[in-house]
Amino acid sequence: MRHTRSGSLVRSTRLFRSYPEAVERARVLAVGSLVLVALLALSGARPYDRVTWALEALPIYVCIFAHAIVLMVGGAYKGSIDAG
């Protein structure tokens, strides 16, 4: 599956070959995401009060996830909007 209709897979392959720091950044983000999910699971494994834990921890993670989506979508359209 090297070629797609839009060519996005081909472009992403070229990006990683051209910019080795992009590979390192992707690796760091993946490890960081796994650590955060592991910490969430660990904190929710045996909380003192599960309802209190859910009311404290889950909204934080939901807000962080929603904010990350906003940043990613905004970053995708950053160069396509004419400022003039």
mmCIF file of the N, C-alpha and C atoms, coordinates in Angstrom:
data_MODEL
# 
_entry.id   MODEL 
# 
loop_
_atom_site.group_PDB 
_atom_site.id 
_atom_site.type_symbol 
_atom_site.label_atom_id 
_atom_site.label_alt_id 
_atom_site.label_comp_id 
_atom_site.label_asym_id 
_atom_site.label_entity_id 
_atom_site.label_seq_id 
_atom_site.pdbx_PDB_ins_code 
_atom_site.Cartn_x 
_atom_site.Cartn_y 
_atom_site.Cartn_z 
_atom_site.occupancy 
_atom_site.B_iso_or_equiv 
_atom_site.pdbx_formal_charge 
_atom_site.auth_seq_id 
_atom_site.auth_comp_id 
_atom_site.auth_asym_id 
_atom_site.auth_atom_id 
_atom_site.pdbx_PDB_model_num 
ATOM 1   N N  . MET A 1 1  ? 0.837   -1.195 0.000  1.00 0.00 ? 1  MET A N  1 
ATOM 2   C CA . MET A 1 1  ? 0.000   0.000  0.000  1.00 0.00 ? 1  MET A CA 1 
ATOM 3   C C  . MET A 1 1  ? 0.874   1.248  0.000  1.00 0.00 ? 1  MET A C  1 
ATOM 4   N N  . ARG A 1 2  ? 1.659   1.384  -1.007 1.00 0.00 ? 2  ARG A N  1 
ATOM 5   C CA . ARG A 1 2  ? 2.523   2.555  -1.087 1.00 0.00 ? 2  ARG A CA 1 
ATOM 6   C C  . ARG A 1 2  ? 1.786   3.759  -1.660 1.00 0.00 ? 2  ARG A C  1 
ATOM 7   N N  . HIS A 1 3  ? 0.909   3.516  -2.616 1.00 0.00 ? 3  HIS A N  1 
ATOM 8   C CA . HIS A 1 3  ? 0.213   4.625  -3.259 1.00 0.00 ? 3  HIS A CA 1 
ATOM 9   C C  . HIS A 1 3  ? -1.250  4.642  -2.833 1.00 0.00 ? 3  HIS A C  1 
ATOM 10  N N  . THR A 1 4  ? -1.708  5.832  -2.531 1.00 0.00 ? 4  THR A N  1 
ATOM 11  C CA . THR A 1 4  ? -3.128  6.015  -2.243 1.00 0.00 ? 4  THR A CA 1 
ATOM 12  C C  . THR A 1 4  ? -3.664  7.032  -3.224 1.00 0.00 ? 4  THR A C  1 
ATOM 13  N N  . ARG A 1 5  ? -4.957  7.197  -3.222 1.00 0.00 ? 5  ARG A N  1 
ATOM 14  C CA . ARG A 1 5  ? -5.573  8.135  -4.161 1.00 0.00 ? 5  ARG A CA 1 
ATOM 15  C C  . ARG A 1 5  ? -5.051  9.553  -3.944 1.00 0.00 ? 5  ARG A C  1 
ATOM 16  N N  . SER A 1 6  ? -4.912  9.960  -2.675 1.00 0.00 ? 6  SER A N  1 
ATOM 17  C CA . SER A 1 6  ? -4.435  11.319 -2.406 1.00 0.00 ? 6  SER A CA 1 
ATOM 18  C C  . SER A 1 6  ? -2.920  11.393 -2.314 1.00 0.00 ? 6  SER A C  1 
ATOM 19  N N  . GLY A 1 7  ? -2.269  10.254 -2.219 1.00 0.00 ? 7  GLY A N  1 
ATOM 20  C CA . GLY A 1 7  ? -0.812  10.258 -2.116 1.00 0.00 ? 7  GLY A CA 1 
ATOM 21  C C  . GLY A 1 7  ? -0.310  10.570 -0.720 1.00 0.00 ? 7  GLY A C  1 
ATOM 22  N N  . SER A 1 8  ? -1.195  10.555 0.289  1.00 0.00 ? 8  SER A N  1 
ATOM 23  C CA . SER A 1 8  ? -0.782  10.945 1.636  1.00 0.00 ? 8  SER A CA 1 
ATOM 24  C C  . SER A 1 8  ? 0.198   9.946  2.232  1.00 0.00 ? 8  SER A C  1 
ATOM 25  N N  . LEU A 1 9  ? 0.033   8.664  1.944  1.00 0.00 ? 9  LEU A N  1 
ATOM 26  C CA . LEU A 1 9  ? 0.953   7.667  2.471  1.00 0.00 ? 9  LEU A CA 1 
ATOM 27  C C  . LEU A 1 9  ? 2.347   7.867  1.883  1.00 0.00 ? 9  LEU A C  1 
ATOM 28  N N  . VAL A 1 10 ? 2.403   8.181  0.604  1.00 0.00 ? 10 VAL A N  1 
ATOM 29  C CA . VAL A 1 10 ? 3.692   8.422  -0.044 1.00 0.00 ? 10 VAL A CA 1 
ATOM 30  C C  . VAL A 1 10 ? 4.344   9.659  0.553  1.00 0.00 ? 10 VAL A C  1 
ATOM 31  N N  . ARG A 1 11 ? 3.556   10.712 0.766  1.00 0.00 ? 11 ARG A N  1 
ATOM 32  C CA . ARG A 1 11 ? 4.113   11.936 1.349  1.00 0.00 ? 11 ARG A CA 1 
ATOM 33  C C  . ARG A 1 11 ? 4.617   11.709 2.761  1.00 0.00 ? 11 ARG A C  1 
ATOM 34  N N  . SER A 1 12 ? 3.880   10.948 3.571  1.00 0.00 ? 12 SER A N  1 
ATOM 35  C CA . SER A 1 12 ? 4.317   10.719 4.944  1.00 0.00 ? 12 SER A CA 1 
ATOM 36  C C  . SER A 1 12 ? 5.584   9.874  4.969  1.00 0.00 ? 12 SER A C  1 
ATOM 37  N N  . THR A 1 13 ? 5.723   8.927  4.038  1.00 0.00 ? 13 THR A N  1 
ATOM 38  C CA . THR A 1 13 ? 6.942   8.130  3.962  1.00 0.00 ? 13 THR A CA 1 
ATOM 39  C C  . THR A 1 13 ? 8.127   9.018  3.607  1.00 0.00 ? 13 THR A C  1 
ATOM 40  N N  . ARG A 1 14 ? 7.943   9.918  2.660  1.00 0.00 ? 14 ARG A N  1 
ATOM 41  C CA . ARG A 1 14 ? 9.015   10.845 2.294  1.00 0.00 ? 14 ARG A CA 1 
ATOM 42  C C  . ARG A 1 14 ? 9.362   11.767 3.448  1.00 0.00 ? 14 ARG A C  1 
ATOM 43  N N  . LEU A 1 15 ? 8.357   12.197 4.195  1.00 0.00 ? 15 LEU A N  1 
ATOM 44  C CA . LEU A 1 15 ? 8.592   13.088 5.337  1.00 0.00 ? 15 LEU A CA 1 
ATOM 45  C C  . LEU A 1 15 ? 9.512   12.431 6.341  1.00 0.00 ? 15 LEU A C  1 
ATOM 46  N N  . PHE A 1 16 ? 9.244   11.170 6.676  1.00 0.00 ? 16 PHE A N  1 
ATOM 47  C CA . PHE A 1 16 ? 10.061  10.500 7.672  1.00 0.00 ? 16 PHE A CA 1 
ATOM 48  C C  . PHE A 1 16 ? 11.461  10.212 7.155  1.00 0.00 ? 16 PHE A C  1 
ATOM 49  N N  . ARG A 1 17 ? 11.610  9.982  5.846  1.00 0.00 ? 17 ARG A N  1 
ATOM 50  C CA . ARG A 1 17 ? 12.950  9.787  5.303  1.00 0.00 ? 17 ARG A CA 1 
ATOM 51  C C  . ARG A 1 17 ? 13.721  11.086 5.269  1.00 0.00 ? 17 ARG A C  1 
ATOM 52  N N  . SER A 1 18 ? 13.041  12.184 4.997  1.00 0.00 ? 18 SER A N  1 
ATOM 53  C CA . SER A 1 18 ? 13.703  13.481 4.881  1.00 0.00 ? 18 SER A CA 1 
ATOM 54  C C  . SER A 1 18 ? 14.032  14.087 6.237  1.00 0.00 ? 18 SER A C  1 
ATOM 55  N N  . TYR A 1 19 ? 13.222  13.819 7.233  1.00 0.00 ? 19 TYR A N  1 
ATOM 56  C CA . TYR A 1 19 ? 13.385  14.430 8.540  1.00 0.00 ? 19 TYR A CA 1 
ATOM 57  C C  . TYR A 1 19 ? 13.475  13.359 9.624  1.00 0.00 ? 19 TYR A C  1 
ATOM 58  N N  . PRO A 1 20 ? 14.683  12.902 9.946  1.00 0.00 ? 20 PRO A N  1 
ATOM 59  C CA . PRO A 1 20 ? 14.793  11.866 10.981 1.00 0.00 ? 20 PRO A CA 1 
ATOM 60  C C  . PRO A 1 20 ? 14.312  12.351 12.347 1.00 0.00 ? 20 PRO A C  1 
ATOM 61  N N  . GLU A 1 21 ? 14.338  13.661 12.580 1.00 0.00 ? 21 GLU A N  1 
ATOM 62  C CA . GLU A 1 21 ? 13.838  14.164 13.861 1.00 0.00 ? 21 GLU A CA 1 
ATOM 63  C C  . GLU A 1 21 ? 12.325  13.982 13.967 1.00 0.00 ? 21 GLU A C  1 
ATOM 64  N N  . ALA A 1 22 ? 11.630  13.890 12.830 1.00 0.00 ? 22 ALA A N  1 
ATOM 65  C CA . ALA A 1 22 ? 10.191  13.627 12.857 1.00 0.00 ? 22 ALA A CA 1 
ATOM 66  C C  . ALA A 1 22 ? 9.918   12.219 13.377 1.00 0.00 ? 22 ALA A C  1 
ATOM 67  N N  . VAL A 1 23 ? 10.777  11.276 13.022 1.00 0.00 ? 23 VAL A N  1 
ATOM 68  C CA . VAL A 1 23 ? 10.633  9.911  13.528 1.00 0.00 ? 23 VAL A CA 1 
ATOM 69  C C  . VAL A 1 23 ? 10.848  9.892  15.031 1.00 0.00 ? 23 VAL A C  1 
ATOM 70  N N  . GLU A 1 24 ? 11.867  10.601 15.480 1.00 0.00 ? 24 GLU A N  1 
ATOM 71  C CA . GLU A 1 24 ? 12.151  10.657 16.922 1.00 0.00 ? 24 GLU A CA 1 
ATOM 72  C C  . GLU A 1 24 ? 11.008  11.334 17.667 1.00 0.00 ? 24 GLU A C  1 
ATOM 73  N N  . ARG A 1 25 ? 10.465  12.390 17.112 1.00 0.00 ? 25 ARG A N  1 
ATOM 74  C CA . ARG A 1 25 ? 9.349   13.093 17.742 1.00 0.00 ? 25 ARG A CA 1 
ATOM 75  C C  . ARG A 1 25 ? 8.124   12.190 17.825 1.00 0.00 ? 25 ARG A C  1 
ATOM 76  N N  . ALA A 1 26 ? 7.854   11.444 16.752 1.00 0.00 ? 26 ALA A N  1 
ATOM 77  C CA . ALA A 1 26 ? 6.718   10.518 16.758 1.00 0.00 ? 26 ALA A CA 1 
ATOM 78  C C  . ALA A 1 26 ? 6.918   9.431  17.808 1.00 0.00 ? 26 ALA A C  1 
ATOM 79  N N  . ARG A 1 27 ? 8.148   8.965  17.953 1.00 0.00 ? 27 ARG A N  1 
ATOM 80  C CA . ARG A 1 27 ? 8.441   7.931  18.953 1.00 0.00 ? 27 ARG A CA 1 
ATOM 81  C C  . ARG A 1 27 ? 8.231   8.483  20.364 1.00 0.00 ? 27 ARG A C  1 
ATOM 82  N N  . VAL A 1 28 ? 8.692   9.698  20.605 1.00 0.00 ? 28 VAL A N  1 
ATOM 83  C CA . VAL A 1 28 ? 8.532   10.316 21.927 1.00 0.00 ? 28 VAL A CA 1 
ATOM 84  C C  . VAL A 1 28 ? 7.052   10.531 22.236 1.00 0.00 ? 28 VAL A C  1 
ATOM 85  N N  . LEU A 1 29 ? 6.278   10.979 21.254 1.00 0.00 ? 29 LEU A N  1 
ATOM 86  C CA . LEU A 1 29 ? 4.848   11.176 21.476 1.00 0.00 ? 29 LEU A CA 1 
ATOM 87  C C  . LEU A 1 29 ? 4.137   9.861  21.754 1.00 0.00 ? 29 LEU A C  1 
ATOM 88  N N  . ALA A 1 30 ? 4.519   8.809  21.060 1.00 0.00 ? 30 ALA A N  1 
ATOM 89  C CA . ALA A 1 30 ? 3.903   7.509  21.292 1.00 0.00 ? 30 ALA A CA 1 
ATOM 90  C C  . ALA A 1 30 ? 4.224   6.990  22.693 1.00 0.00 ? 30 ALA A C  1 
ATOM 91  N N  . VAL A 1 31 ? 5.473   7.122  23.112 1.00 0.00 ? 31 VAL A N  1 
ATOM 92  C CA . VAL A 1 31 ? 5.859   6.677  24.455 1.00 0.00 ? 31 VAL A CA 1 
ATOM 93  C C  . VAL A 1 31 ? 5.147   7.514  25.512 1.00 0.00 ? 31 VAL A C  1 
ATOM 94  N N  . GLY A 1 32 ? 5.079   8.823  25.308 1.00 0.00 ? 32 GLY A N  1 
ATOM 95  C CA . GLY A 1 32 ? 4.377   9.687  26.257 1.00 0.00 ? 32 GLY A CA 1 
ATOM 96  C C  . GLY A 1 32 ? 2.910   9.340  26.373 1.00 0.00 ? 32 GLY A C  1 
ATOM 97  N N  . SER A 1 33 ? 2.286   9.029  25.250 1.00 0.00 ? 33 SER A N  1 
ATOM 98  C CA . SER A 1 33 ? 0.870   8.638  25.271 1.00 0.00 ? 33 SER A CA 1 
ATOM 99  C C  . SER A 1 33 ? 0.670   7.336  26.034 1.00 0.00 ? 33 SER A C  1 
ATOM 100 N N  . LEU A 1 34 ? 1.563   6.386  25.808 1.00 0.00 ? 34 LEU A N  1 
ATOM 101 C CA . LEU A 1 34 ? 1.460   5.115  26.533 1.00 0.00 ? 34 LEU A CA 1 
ATOM 102 C C  . LEU A 1 34 ? 1.653   5.309  28.028 1.00 0.00 ? 34 LEU A C  1 
ATOM 103 N N  . VAL A 1 35 ? 2.565   6.178  28.408 1.00 0.00 ? 35 VAL A N  1 
ATOM 104 C CA . VAL A 1 35 ? 2.796   6.450  29.831 1.00 0.00 ? 35 VAL A CA 1 
ATOM 105 C C  . VAL A 1 35 ? 1.550   7.077  30.454 1.00 0.00 ? 35 VAL A C  1 
ATOM 106 N N  . LEU A 1 36 ? 0.926   8.038  29.755 1.00 0.00 ? 36 LEU A N  1 
ATOM 107 C CA . LEU A 1 36 ? -0.278  8.673  30.289 1.00 0.00 ? 36 LEU A CA 1 
ATOM 108 C C  . LEU A 1 36 ? -1.429  7.682  30.444 1.00 0.00 ? 36 LEU A C  1 
ATOM 109 N N  . VAL A 1 37 ? -1.611  6.817  29.460 1.00 0.00 ? 37 VAL A N  1 
ATOM 110 C CA . VAL A 1 37 ? -2.673  5.818  29.557 1.00 0.00 ? 37 VAL A CA 1 
ATOM 111 C C  . VAL A 1 37 ? -2.383  4.831  30.696 1.00 0.00 ? 37 VAL A C  1 
ATOM 112 N N  . ALA A 1 38 ? -1.117  4.458  30.844 1.00 0.00 ? 38 ALA A N  1 
ATOM 113 C CA . ALA A 1 38 ? -0.749  3.554  31.943 1.00 0.00 ? 38 ALA A CA 1 
ATOM 114 C C  . ALA A 1 38 ? -0.997  4.204  33.302 1.00 0.00 ? 38 ALA A C  1 
ATOM 115 N N  . LEU A 1 39 ? -0.664  5.479  33.428 1.00 0.00 ? 39 LEU A N  1 
ATOM 116 C CA . LEU A 1 39 ? -0.914  6.180  34.691 1.00 0.00 ? 39 LEU A CA 1 
ATOM 117 C C  . LEU A 1 39 ? -2.403  6.299  34.980 1.00 0.00 ? 39 LEU A C  1 
ATOM 118 N N  . LEU A 1 40 ? -3.199  6.543  33.943 1.00 0.00 ? 40 LEU A N  1 
ATOM 119 C CA . LEU A 1 40 ? -4.646  6.610  34.134 1.00 0.00 ? 40 LEU A CA 1 
ATOM 120 C C  . LEU A 1 40 ? -5.176  5.257  34.601 1.00 0.00 ? 40 LEU A C  1 
ATOM 121 N N  . ALA A 1 41 ? -4.716  4.186  33.969 1.00 0.00 ? 41 ALA A N  1 
ATOM 122 C CA . ALA A 1 41 ? -5.161  2.851  34.375 1.00 0.00 ? 41 ALA A CA 1 
ATOM 123 C C  . ALA A 1 41 ? -4.698  2.517  35.784 1.00 0.00 ? 41 ALA A C  1 
ATOM 124 N N  . LEU A 1 42 ? -3.473  2.887  36.112 1.00 0.00 ? 42 LEU A N  1 
ATOM 125 C CA . LEU A 1 42 ? -2.940  2.622  37.448 1.00 0.00 ? 42 LEU A CA 1 
ATOM 126 C C  . LEU A 1 42 ? -3.701  3.393  38.512 1.00 0.00 ? 42 LEU A C  1 
ATOM 127 N N  . SER A 1 43 ? -4.007  4.644  38.227 1.00 0.00 ? 43 SER A N  1 
ATOM 128 C CA . SER A 1 43 ? -4.731  5.439  39.221 1.00 0.00 ? 43 SER A CA 1 
ATOM 129 C C  . SER A 1 43 ? -6.165  4.960  39.399 1.00 0.00 ? 43 SER A C  1 
ATOM 130 N N  . GLY A 1 44 ? -6.743  4.359  38.364 1.00 0.00 ? 44 GLY A N  1 
ATOM 131 C CA . GLY A 1 44 ? -8.118  3.875  38.467 1.00 0.00 ? 44 GLY A CA 1 
ATOM 132 C C  . GLY A 1 44 ? -8.233  2.417  38.823 1.00 0.00 ? 44 GLY A C  1 
ATOM 133 N N  . ALA A 1 45 ? -7.113  1.735  39.043 1.00 0.00 ? 45 ALA A N  1 
ATOM 134 C CA . ALA A 1 45 ? -7.155  0.306  39.324 1.00 0.00 ? 45 ALA A CA 1 
ATOM 135 C C  . ALA A 1 45 ? -7.853  0.011  40.649 1.00 0.00 ? 45 ALA A C  1 
ATOM 136 N N  . ARG A 1 46 ? -7.457  0.694  41.694 1.00 0.00 ? 46 ARG A N  1 
ATOM 137 C CA . ARG A 1 46 ? -8.079  0.481  43.008 1.00 0.00 ? 46 ARG A CA 1 
ATOM 138 C C  . ARG A 1 46 ? -8.195  1.806  43.754 1.00 0.00 ? 46 ARG A C  1 
ATOM 139 N N  . PRO A 1 47 ? -9.018  2.715  43.268 1.00 0.00 ? 47 PRO A N  1 
ATOM 140 C CA . PRO A 1 47 ? -9.171  3.979  43.980 1.00 0.00 ? 47 PRO A CA 1 
ATOM 141 C C  . PRO A 1 47 ? -9.969  3.783  45.273 1.00 0.00 ? 47 PRO A C  1 
ATOM 142 N N  . TYR A 1 48 ? -9.815  4.711  46.185 1.00 0.00 ? 48 TYR A N  1 
ATOM 143 C CA . TYR A 1 48 ? -10.555 4.661  47.442 1.00 0.00 ? 48 TYR A CA 1 
ATOM 144 C C  . TYR A 1 48 ? -12.050 4.753  47.165 1.00 0.00 ? 48 TYR A C  1 
ATOM 145 N N  . ASP A 1 49 ? -12.425 5.680  46.287 1.00 0.00 ? 49 ASP A N  1 
ATOM 146 C CA . ASP A 1 49 ? -13.823 5.844  45.904 1.00 0.00 ? 49 ASP A CA 1 
ATOM 147 C C  . ASP A 1 49 ? -13.869 6.032  44.391 1.00 0.00 ? 49 ASP A C  1 
ATOM 148 N N  . ARG A 1 50 ? -14.413 5.065  43.677 1.00 0.00 ? 50 ARG A N  1 
ATOM 149 C CA . ARG A 1 50 ? -14.382 5.083  42.218 1.00 0.00 ? 50 ARG A CA 1 
ATOM 150 C C  . ARG A 1 50 ? -15.165 6.261  41.633 1.00 0.00 ? 50 ARG A C  1 
ATOM 151 N N  . VAL A 1 51 ? -16.262 6.641  42.233 1.00 0.00 ? 51 VAL A N  1 
ATOM 152 C CA . VAL A 1 51 ? -17.051 7.768  41.718 1.00 0.00 ? 51 VAL A CA 1 
ATOM 153 C C  . VAL A 1 51 ? -16.248 9.063  41.830 1.00 0.00 ? 51 VAL A C  1 
ATOM 154 N N  . THR A 1 52 ? -15.616 9.274  42.972 1.00 0.00 ? 52 THR A N  1 
ATOM 155 C CA . THR A 1 52 ? -14.801 10.475 43.146 1.00 0.00 ? 52 THR A CA 1 
ATOM 156 C C  . THR A 1 52 ? -13.636 10.472 42.161 1.00 0.00 ? 52 THR A C  1 
ATOM 157 N N  . TRP A 1 53 ? -13.010 9.321  41.982 1.00 0.00 ? 53 TRP A N  1 
ATOM 158 C CA . TRP A 1 53 ? -11.897 9.227  41.026 1.00 0.00 ? 53 TRP A CA 1 
ATOM 159 C C  . TRP A 1 53 ? -12.376 9.579  39.620 1.00 0.00 ? 53 TRP A C  1 
ATOM 160 N N  . ALA A 1 54 ? -13.526 9.030  39.229 1.00 0.00 ? 54 ALA A N  1 
ATOM 161 C CA . ALA A 1 54 ? -14.046 9.298  37.890 1.00 0.00 ? 54 ALA A CA 1 
ATOM 162 C C  . ALA A 1 54 ? -14.377 10.773 37.706 1.00 0.00 ? 54 ALA A C  1 
ATOM 163 N N  . LEU A 1 55 ? -14.951 11.386 38.745 1.00 0.00 ? 55 LEU A N  1 
ATOM 164 C CA . LEU A 1 55 ? -15.305 12.803 38.646 1.00 0.00 ? 55 LEU A CA 1 
ATOM 165 C C  . LEU A 1 55 ? -14.082 13.705 38.643 1.00 0.00 ? 55 LEU A C  1 
ATOM 166 N N  . GLU A 1 56 ? -12.971 13.256 39.191 1.00 0.00 ? 56 GLU A N  1 
ATOM 167 C CA . GLU A 1 56 ? -11.749 14.062 39.215 1.00 0.00 ? 56 GLU A CA 1 
ATOM 168 C C  . GLU A 1 56 ? -10.845 13.801 38.012 1.00 0.00 ? 56 GLU A C  1 
ATOM 169 N N  . ALA A 1 57 ? -10.650 12.547 37.662 1.00 0.00 ? 57 ALA A N  1 
ATOM 170 C CA . ALA A 1 57 ? -9.640  12.202 36.656 1.00 0.00 ? 57 ALA A CA 1 
ATOM 171 C C  . ALA A 1 57 ? -10.173 12.256 35.224 1.00 0.00 ? 57 ALA A C  1 
ATOM 172 N N  . LEU A 1 58 ? -11.339 11.707 34.988 1.00 0.00 ? 58 LEU A N  1 
ATOM 173 C CA . LEU A 1 58 ? -11.817 11.597 33.614 1.00 0.00 ? 58 LEU A CA 1 
ATOM 174 C C  . LEU A 1 58 ? -12.070 12.937 32.924 1.00 0.00 ? 58 LEU A C  1 
ATOM 175 N N  . PRO A 1 59 ? -12.666 13.937 33.583 1.00 0.00 ? 59 PRO A N  1 
ATOM 176 C CA . PRO A 1 59 ? -12.840 15.219 32.884 1.00 0.00 ? 59 PRO A CA 1 
ATOM 177 C C  . PRO A 1 59 ? -11.506 15.848 32.452 1.00 0.00 ? 59 PRO A C  1 
ATOM 178 N N  . ILE A 1 60 ? -10.476 15.648 33.239 1.00 0.00 ? 60 ILE A N  1 
ATOM 179 C CA . ILE A 1 60 ? -9.167  16.200 32.878 1.00 0.00 ? 60 ILE A CA 1 
ATOM 180 C C  . ILE A 1 60 ? -8.664  15.549 31.597 1.00 0.00 ? 60 ILE A C  1 
ATOM 181 N N  . TYR A 1 61 ? -8.739  14.231 31.531 1.00 0.00 ? 61 TYR A N  1 
ATOM 182 C CA . TYR A 1 61 ? -8.260  13.530 30.340 1.00 0.00 ? 61 TYR A CA 1 
ATOM 183 C C  . TYR A 1 61 ? -9.118  13.838 29.124 1.00 0.00 ? 61 TYR A C  1 
ATOM 184 N N  . VAL A 1 62 ? -10.430 13.973 29.315 1.00 0.00 ? 62 VAL A N  1 
ATOM 185 C CA . VAL A 1 62 ? -11.316 14.308 28.203 1.00 0.00 ? 62 VAL A CA 1 
ATOM 186 C C  . VAL A 1 62 ? -10.992 15.701 27.673 1.00 0.00 ? 62 VAL A C  1 
ATOM 187 N N  . CYS A 1 63 ? -10.774 16.656 28.564 1.00 0.00 ? 63 CYS A N  1 
ATOM 188 C CA . CYS A 1 63 ? -10.433 18.021 28.136 1.00 0.00 ? 63 CYS A CA 1 
ATOM 189 C C  . CYS A 1 63 ? -9.084  18.072 27.430 1.00 0.00 ? 63 CYS A C  1 
ATOM 190 N N  . ILE A 1 64 ? -8.113  17.340 27.930 1.00 0.00 ? 64 ILE A N  1 
ATOM 191 C CA . ILE A 1 64 ? -6.801  17.308 27.283 1.00 0.00 ? 64 ILE A CA 1 
ATOM 192 C C  . ILE A 1 64 ? -6.927  16.696 25.892 1.00 0.00 ? 64 ILE A C  1 
ATOM 193 N N  . PHE A 1 65 ? -7.682  15.611 25.759 1.00 0.00 ? 65 PHE A N  1 
ATOM 194 C CA . PHE A 1 65 ? -7.875  14.963 24.466 1.00 0.00 ? 65 PHE A CA 1 
ATOM 195 C C  . PHE A 1 65 ? -8.594  15.903 23.491 1.00 0.00 ? 65 PHE A C  1 
ATOM 196 N N  . ALA A 1 66 ? -9.642  16.575 23.941 1.00 0.00 ? 66 ALA A N  1 
ATOM 197 C CA . ALA A 1 66 ? -10.382 17.504 23.078 1.00 0.00 ? 66 ALA A CA 1 
ATOM 198 C C  . ALA A 1 66 ? -9.493  18.661 22.643 1.00 0.00 ? 66 ALA A C  1 
ATOM 199 N N  . HIS A 1 67 ? -8.675  19.179 23.548 1.00 0.00 ? 67 HIS A N  1 
ATOM 200 C CA . HIS A 1 67 ? -7.775  20.266 23.207 1.00 0.00 ? 67 HIS A CA 1 
ATOM 201 C C  . HIS A 1 67 ? -6.725  19.803 22.189 1.00 0.00 ? 67 HIS A C  1 
ATOM 202 N N  . ALA A 1 68 ? -6.243  18.585 22.337 1.00 0.00 ? 68 ALA A N  1 
ATOM 203 C CA . ALA A 1 68 ? -5.273  18.046 21.372 1.00 0.00 ? 68 ALA A CA 1 
ATOM 204 C C  . ALA A 1 68 ? -5.893  17.946 19.985 1.00 0.00 ? 68 ALA A C  1 
ATOM 205 N N  . ILE A 1 69 ? -7.156  17.552 19.903 1.00 0.00 ? 69 ILE A N  1 
ATOM 206 C CA . ILE A 1 69 ? -7.832  17.475 18.606 1.00 0.00 ? 69 ILE A CA 1 
ATOM 207 C C  . ILE A 1 69 ? -7.943  18.860 17.982 1.00 0.00 ? 69 ILE A C  1 
ATOM 208 N N  . VAL A 1 70 ? -8.303  19.858 18.784 1.00 0.00 ? 70 VAL A N  1 
ATOM 209 C CA . VAL A 1 70 ? -8.397  21.226 18.275 1.00 0.00 ? 70 VAL A CA 1 
ATOM 210 C C  . VAL A 1 70 ? -7.043  21.684 17.733 1.00 0.00 ? 70 VAL A C  1 
ATOM 211 N N  . LEU A 1 71 ? -5.969  21.401 18.447 1.00 0.00 ? 71 LEU A N  1 
ATOM 212 C CA . LEU A 1 71 ? -4.643  21.800 17.989 1.00 0.00 ? 71 LEU A CA 1 
ATOM 213 C C  . LEU A 1 71 ? -4.241  21.086 16.710 1.00 0.00 ? 71 LEU A C  1 
ATOM 214 N N  . MET A 1 72 ? -4.551  19.802 16.603 1.00 0.00 ? 72 MET A N  1 
ATOM 215 C CA . MET A 1 72 ? -4.187  19.052 15.394 1.00 0.00 ? 72 MET A CA 1 
ATOM 216 C C  . MET A 1 72 ? -4.962  19.531 14.179 1.00 0.00 ? 72 MET A C  1 
ATOM 217 N N  . VAL A 1 73 ? -6.255  19.771 14.351 1.00 0.00 ? 73 VAL A N  1 
ATOM 218 C CA . VAL A 1 73 ? -7.064  20.250 13.229 1.00 0.00 ? 73 VAL A CA 1 
ATOM 219 C C  . VAL A 1 73 ? -6.608  21.655 12.834 1.00 0.00 ? 73 VAL A C  1 
ATOM 220 N N  . GLY A 1 74 ? -6.350  22.491 13.817 1.00 0.00 ? 74 GLY A N  1 
ATOM 221 C CA . GLY A 1 74 ? -5.856  23.835 13.514 1.00 0.00 ? 74 GLY A CA 1 
ATOM 222 C C  . GLY A 1 74 ? -4.509  23.813 12.823 1.00 0.00 ? 74 GLY A C  1 
ATOM 223 N N  . GLY A 1 75 ? -3.638  22.902 13.227 1.00 0.00 ? 75 GLY A N  1 
ATOM 224 C CA . GLY A 1 75 ? -2.332  22.781 12.589 1.00 0.00 ? 75 GLY A CA 1 
ATOM 225 C C  . GLY A 1 75 ? -2.442  22.301 11.153 1.00 0.00 ? 75 GLY A C  1 
ATOM 226 N N  . ALA A 1 76 ? -3.429  21.481 10.869 1.00 0.00 ? 76 ALA A N  1 
ATOM 227 C CA . ALA A 1 76 ? -3.612  20.975 9.512  1.00 0.00 ? 76 ALA A CA 1 
ATOM 228 C C  . ALA A 1 76 ? -4.044  22.084 8.558  1.00 0.00 ? 76 ALA A C  1 
ATOM 229 N N  . TYR A 1 77 ? -4.795  23.056 9.052  1.00 0.00 ? 77 TYR A N  1 
ATOM 230 C CA . TYR A 1 77 ? -5.293  24.131 8.203  1.00 0.00 ? 77 TYR A CA 1 
ATOM 231 C C  . TYR A 1 77 ? -4.487  25.422 8.312  1.00 0.00 ? 77 TYR A C  1 
ATOM 232 N N  . LYS A 1 78 ? -3.434  25.403 9.089  1.00 0.00 ? 78 LYS A N  1 
ATOM 233 C CA . LYS A 1 78 ? -2.642  26.612 9.346  1.00 0.00 ? 78 LYS A CA 1 
ATOM 234 C C  . LYS A 1 78 ? -2.123  27.233 8.047  1.00 0.00 ? 78 LYS A C  1 
ATOM 235 N N  . GLY A 1 79 ? -1.564  26.439 7.180  1.00 0.00 ? 79 GLY A N  1 
ATOM 236 C CA . GLY A 1 79 ? -0.966  26.976 5.965  1.00 0.00 ? 79 GLY A CA 1 
ATOM 237 C C  . GLY A 1 79 ? -1.941  27.226 4.842  1.00 0.00 ? 79 GLY A C  1 
ATOM 238 N N  . SER A 1 80 ? -3.186  26.752 4.964  1.00 0.00 ? 80 SER A N  1 
ATOM 239 C CA . SER A 1 80 ? -4.119  26.890 3.864  1.00 0.00 ? 80 SER A CA 1 
ATOM 240 C C  . SER A 1 80 ? -5.003  28.131 3.955  1.00 0.00 ? 80 SER A C  1 
ATOM 241 N N  . ILE A 1 81 ? -4.911  28.868 5.048  1.00 0.00 ? 81 ILE A N  1 
ATOM 242 C CA . ILE A 1 81 ? -5.749  30.056 5.213  1.00 0.00 ? 81 ILE A CA 1 
ATOM 243 C C  . ILE A 1 81 ? -4.955  31.287 4.820  1.00 0.00 ? 81 ILE A C  1 
ATOM 244 N N  . ASP A 1 82 ? -5.536  32.100 3.942  1.00 0.00 ? 82 ASP A N  1 
ATOM 245 C CA . ASP A 1 82 ? -4.880  33.323 3.500  1.00 0.00 ? 82 ASP A CA 1 
ATOM 246 C C  . ASP A 1 82 ? -5.096  34.419 4.525  1.00 0.00 ? 82 ASP A C  1 
ATOM 247 N N  . ALA A 1 83 ? -4.018  34.999 5.010  1.00 0.00 ? 83 ALA A N  1 
ATOM 248 C CA . ALA A 1 83 ? -4.112  36.031 6.049  1.00 0.00 ? 83 ALA A CA 1 
ATOM 249 C C  . ALA A 1 83 ? -4.458  37.389 5.472  1.00 0.00 ? 83 ALA A C  1 
ATOM 250 N N  . GLY A 1 84 ? -4.408  37.520 4.194  1.00 0.00 ? 84 GLY A N  1 
ATOM 251 C CA . GLY A 1 84 ? -4.612  38.820 3.557  1.00 0.00 ? 84 GLY A CA 1 
ATOM 252 C C  . GLY A 1 84 ? -6.016  39.118 3.335  1.00 0.00 ? 84 GLY A C  1 
# 
